[in-house]
Amino acid sequence: MNVIEPLIQYAKTGVSHASNQVMKPGLIIIFNKCPVDDSKWNVNEDTVSWLKDEKTKLEEYYQDPIVICLPDVGLDQNLPIYFQQMSACKANIEMKVITARERRQEVRMLLSKKELLSFFSLAVQKLSKDPSAKFNFLQMSLEFRPIKHDIVEFLYQYFHLTLEYNRTTKDERGETRSEQDAFRE
């Protein structure tokens, strides 16, 4: 399938310019005008059928990639399937948005409107001077929300961020470690 390689190349380019990516972006691949015979009209089954072995490659850069197939709407008998698949698409987008919001909130990266506008302003200023510059989100976040000098709060934040980092780190075998294993190290 020729859609996978451009997605991987795009992700590699994005990761190479990210200095501290806390979370992977979501990925929903939508195939339009799928033949009725080729699709099972189930997101999980279509994802397995279309991505096959490529899913593990995509998961290096994207959070839980899925495939949604849409039938040709030119044929009236396909309209119920089309609306069913569009509902699945909407539900998956909503789920990914909620998951991303919760994850950003956990790692203190959920910004208010004022903070977001400030980040955009700083990014535009920096990138207008040097388009290939890296924008360090963590550094900017600490400037907006500095770590409190209270030792208890500092230790709490440190251990919380360490556990979050270790929870998503993979060992040499490619298996995600449990929270207890990460804490023991």
Secondary structure as GFF3:
##gff-version 3
##sequence-region A 1 185
A	DSSP	alpha_helix	4	16	.	.	.	ID=ss1
A	DSSP	beta_strand	26	34	.	.	.	ID=ss2
A	DSSP	alpha_helix	43	51	.	.	.	ID=ss3
A	DSSP	alpha_helix	54	59	.	.	.	ID=ss4
A	DSSP	beta_strand	63	71	.	.	.	ID=ss5
A	DSSP	three_ten_helix	76	78	.	.	.	ID=ss6
A	DSSP	alpha_helix	79	106	.	.	.	ID=ss7
A	DSSP	alpha_helix	113	129	.	.	.	ID=ss8
A	DSSP	alpha_helix	137	144	.	.	.	ID=ss9
A	DSSP	alpha_helix	151	168	.	.	.	ID=ss10
A	DSSP	alpha_helix	179	184	.	.	.	ID=ss11
###
